[in-house]
């Protein structure tokens, strides 16, 4: 539970969403690169 001195403002929520979206995009890019490497390296 967040402390009362630091409420979840719109800016904080947006920053948290942006960070999780950025992390998801980075993970998806890494997965696609790995899939390409596996496909080209396996035959």
C-alpha positions in Angstrom: 0.0 0.0 0.0 1.5 3.3 -1.0 2.2 5.9 1.7 -0.4 8.7 2.1 2.3 11.3 1.3 2.7 9.8 -2.2 -0.7 9.2 -3.8 -1.0 7.5 -7.1 -1.5 10.6 -9.3 -2.3 10.5 -13.0 1.3 11.2 -13.8 2.6 8.3 -11.6 0.0 5.9 -13.1 1.0 7.0 -16.6 4.7 6.5 -15.8 4.1 3.0 -14.4 2.0 2.1 -17.5 4.7 3.5 -19.8 7.4 1.5 -18.0 5.5 -1.7 -18.2 4.7 -1.1 -21.9 8.3 -0.4 -22.6 9.3 -3.6 -20.8 6.8 -5.6 -22.8 7.9 -4.2 -26.1 11.6 -4.9 -25.2 10.7 -8.5 -24.3 8.7 -9.0 -27.5 11.6 -7.6 -29.6 14.0 -10.0 -27.9 11.7 -12.9 -28.4 11.4 -12.1 -32.1 15.1 -11.8 -32.5 15.6 -15.1 -30.8 12.9 -16.7 -33.0 14.7 -15.4 -36.2 18.1 -16.6 -34.9 16.7 -20.0 -34.2 14.9 -20.3 -37.5 18.0 -19.2 -39.5 20.5 -21.2 -37.5 18.6 -24.5 -37.4 18.7 -25.4 -41.0 
